[in-house]
Amino acid sequence: MSEDAVINTMVTLVERLSDDEEKMNALVEKLAEMVESGSAERLIELANTLAPLLETVSVFMDSETESVVNNLIEALGAVALSIDSNTIEIAEKMMDALNASRNAEPVTLMGLFRAMKDENVQKTLGFFVKFAREFGKRL
């Protein structure tokens, strides 16, 4: 996404929020929190990483597809603003673990039983069981 496109998107977002003082204040507070925690910098790095890909893809888009993508970007922006620093930290840890696990070896049934003795495996399974329960409540 070019710098002009980013600026235009930000101007549009500010215009939409300027009618709602409560949302604007929430946005400013969230941005301040993101800057303080360092997550804003990580978000900018991610945007810079994705920008060339979006520019390449945009060559193949018609106006309807572009509209869908713009709506998706706006929705993702809203989601990004609602994510707290703890969630970002967990997501980063998950990505690190995923990258470190890319060349995992197959595990036998006995290997699973042995893995259950590992405290880190127990913590991770506990996390997933808790997540499944909480997510299931919300479905």
C-alpha positions, 0 to 999 in steps of 0.5 A: 500500500502506498504512503498516499493510500495509507494516509487516505485510509487514516483520513477516512478512519478519522472522519468516520470516528470524528462524529463519535467523540467516545470512539475517538477517545477510545482510539486515542487511548488504544493508540497510546497504549499500543505505543507504550507497550511497543505493539504499535511498532510491531503493527507498523512492521507488519504493515510494512511487510504486507504492503508490497504483497498488497501492491502486487495483488492490487494489480489483479483486482477490479473495483469490486474486489478492491472494495471488499479488500478495503472493507476487510482492511478496515475490519482488521484495523478495528480488530487490531485496535481492540487487541490488548498487549497481552493478546499480542504477546501470546500471539507472538509466542505462538508464532515463535513456537510455530516457527520453531516447530516446523520440522517436528518428527512424527510422534507415536502413542508412547511418545505422547505418553512420555510428552505428557510428563513435560511441564511445558506440554502440560501447560500448553494442553491446559491452555488449549482445554481452557480455550476450547471451553471458553470458545465453546461457551461463545459459539 
